[in-house]
Amino acid sequence: MRVFTRVYIKISKGARALFPVVLCAALFCYFSLHFAGGKYGLESHERLEQKVSSLKISLKELSSTRKIYENRIDLIASNRAKKDLVDELARTSLQYADPKDLVLFD
């Protein structure tokens, strides 16, 4: 029995000495891998930059269409809007035609 306990004590002293080294090495490997290839790591940085640039382009397109619609609303909401202009805009946006209208297709 004493031989077994002595061996166990020798192993546990060696394990106690190696435990901090192994723990530090494991943590270093873990954080290094996530720094290089994680969700927000160096590899994904380029993909995120491409996504940001595509979103900026779509933002410019949407803001330009918003300005167009704001101008149309200003034309309709202002007092100088004519009845035929409002009628024309409503028909083109709703794709309706009066029964008396002559519709030509290209």
C-alpha positions as CSV (number, residue, x, y, z in Angstrom):
1,M,0.0,0.0,0.0
2,R,2.8,2.4,0.8
3,V,4.4,2.0,-2.6
4,F,1.2,3.0,-4.3
5,T,0.7,6.1,-2.2
6,R,4.3,7.2,-2.7
7,V,4.0,6.8,-6.5
8,Y,0.7,8.7,-6.4
9,I,2.3,11.5,-4.3
10,K,5.2,11.7,-6.8
11,I,2.8,11.9,-9.8
12,S,0.6,14.5,-8.1
13,K,3.7,16.7,-7.3
14,G,4.8,16.5,-10.9
15,A,1.2,17.2,-12.1
16,R,1.0,20.2,-9.8
17,A,4.2,21.6,-11.2
18,L,3.0,21.1,-14.8
19,F,-0.5,22.2,-14.4
20,P,0.1,26.0,-14.6
21,V,2.3,25.5,-17.7
22,V,-0.2,23.3,-19.4
23,L,-3.0,25.7,-18.5
24,C,-1.1,28.7,-19.8
25,A,-0.3,26.9,-23.1
26,A,-3.9,25.8,-23.6
27,L,-5.2,29.3,-23.0
28,F,-2.6,30.8,-25.3
29,C,-3.6,28.3,-28.1
30,Y,-7.3,29.0,-27.5
31,F,-7.0,32.8,-27.7
32,S,-4.5,32.6,-30.6
33,L,-6.9,30.5,-32.7
34,H,-9.8,32.8,-32.0
35,F,-7.7,35.9,-32.7
36,A,-6.8,34.5,-36.1
37,G,-9.9,32.7,-37.2
38,G,-12.7,33.6,-34.9
39,K,-16.0,35.3,-35.7
40,Y,-14.4,38.7,-35.4
41,G,-10.8,37.6,-36.1
42,L,-8.3,38.6,-38.7
43,E,-9.8,36.3,-41.4
44,S,-13.3,37.6,-41.0
45,H,-12.2,41.3,-41.0
46,E,-12.1,41.4,-44.8
47,R,-15.5,39.9,-45.1
48,L,-16.9,42.4,-42.6
49,E,-15.3,45.3,-44.6
50,Q,-16.9,44.0,-47.9
51,K,-20.3,43.8,-46.1
52,V,-19.9,47.4,-44.8
53,S,-19.1,48.7,-48.3
54,S,-22.0,46.9,-49.9
55,L,-24.3,48.3,-47.2
56,K,-23.0,51.8,-47.8
57,I,-23.8,51.4,-51.5
58,S,-27.3,50.2,-50.8
59,L,-27.8,53.1,-48.3
60,K,-26.9,55.6,-51.1
61,E,-29.4,53.9,-53.4
62,L,-32.1,54.0,-50.8
63,S,-31.5,57.6,-49.9
64,S,-31.7,58.6,-53.5
65,T,-35.0,56.8,-54.0
66,R,-36.2,58.4,-50.8
67,K,-35.4,61.9,-52.1
68,I,-37.4,61.1,-55.3
69,Y,-40.4,60.0,-53.3
70,E,-40.1,63.1,-51.0
71,N,-40.2,65.3,-54.1
72,R,-43.2,63.5,-55.4
73,I,-45.0,63.9,-52.0
74,D,-44.1,67.6,-51.9
75,L,-45.6,68.0,-55.4
76,I,-48.8,66.3,-54.3
77,A,-49.0,68.0,-50.8
78,S,-48.3,71.5,-52.0
79,N,-51.1,73.8,-53.0
80,R,-49.8,74.1,-56.6
81,A,-50.6,70.4,-57.3
82,K,-53.0,70.1,-60.1
83,K,-55.8,67.6,-60.3
84,D,-54.5,65.9,-63.4
85,L,-51.0,65.5,-61.9
86,V,-52.4,63.8,-58.8
87,D,-54.6,61.6,-61.0
88,E,-51.7,60.6,-63.3
89,L,-49.4,59.7,-60.3
90,A,-52.1,57.7,-58.7
91,R,-52.9,55.8,-61.9
92,T,-49.3,55.0,-62.7
93,S,-48.4,53.9,-59.1
94,L,-51.6,51.8,-58.8
95,Q,-51.5,50.6,-62.4
96,Y,-55.2,51.5,-63.0
97,A,-56.8,53.0,-66.0
98,D,-60.0,54.8,-66.6
99,P,-62.5,52.9,-68.9
100,K,-62.4,55.9,-71.2
101,D,-58.6,55.9,-71.5
102,L,-56.8,54.5,-74.5
103,V,-53.9,52.2,-73.3
104,L,-51.0,51.4,-75.6
105,F,-48.6,48.6,-75.0
106,D,-45.0,48.6,-76.3
